[in-house]
Amino acid sequence: MAAKKSGSEMKVVLGLDVARYMGRWYEVASFPNFFQPRDGRDTRATYELMEDGATVHVLNETWSKGKRDYIEGTAYKADPASDEAKLKVKFYVPPILPIIPVVGDYWVLYVDDDYQYALVGEPRRKSLWILCRKPHIEDEVYSQLLEKAKEEGYDVSKLHKTPQSDPPPESDAAPTDSKGGWWFSSLFGK
């Protein structure tokens, strides 16, 4: 199958079972982003459906320089009437005084039948995440997800594997960067 060109429409999951998608996902690999520490490890996202049944609470965590860095936000369907898994995520920055809303696209490009692996991107193909319910993924499954990303027009050579500990760290077992220093450092490419 030929790869799609940047700017062409990507195929996204139809009929995403949001309740099954909730819970913890470990970042197996991603395109480096300015909003994540470059030395981040044990990166994960935890999703929880809120009482309204339409909004998702998002907790993104990573460990950098021995400290837990995190940001909380929300996710919601870009078009509530659509069956497509095209979501918007909203975070407020900077972490120390969260007053500026930052909104991004979160498109679920693939999820397996058991909701154990997911491929997530966005329409400009500047961000890509390979997610798994466990800290590590089988090589065969990883290769299959790489192929799916290529088919959607992603340059998978940009993917960076995220180091994951086994067992993964607990959120309350590490000091936390409560001042948002990681976020300010990320603005300057550190």
Stockholm file with secondary structure:
# STOCKHOLM 1.0

chainA/1-190         MAAKKSGSEMKVVLGLDVARYMGRWYEVASFPNFFQPRDGRDTRATYELMEDGATVHVLNETWSKGKRDYIEGTAYKADPASDEAKLKVKFYVPPILPIIPVVGDYWVLYVDDDYQYALVGEPRRKSLWILCRKPHIEDEVYSQLLEKAKEEGYDVSKLHKTPQSDPPPESDAAPTDSKGGWWFSSLFGK
#=GR chainA/1-190 SS CCCCCTTSCCCCCBSCCHHHHCEEEEEEEECCCTTSCTTCEEEEEEEEECTTSSCEEEEEEEEETTEEEEEEEEEEESSTTCCBCEEEEEEEESTTSCCEEEEEEEEEEEECTTSCEEEEECTTSSCEEEEESSSSCCHHHHHHHHHHHHHTTCCGGGCEECCCCSSCCCGGGSCBCTTCHHHHHHHTTC
#=GC SS_cons         CCCCCTTSCCCCCBSCCHHHHCEEEEEEEECCCTTSCTTCEEEEEEEEECTTSSCEEEEEEEEETTEEEEEEEEEEESSTTCCBCEEEEEEEESTTSCCEEEEEEEEEEEECTTSCEEEEECTTSSCEEEEESSSSCCHHHHHHHHHHHHHTTCCGGGCEECCCCSSCCCGGGSCBCTTCHHHHHHHTTC
//
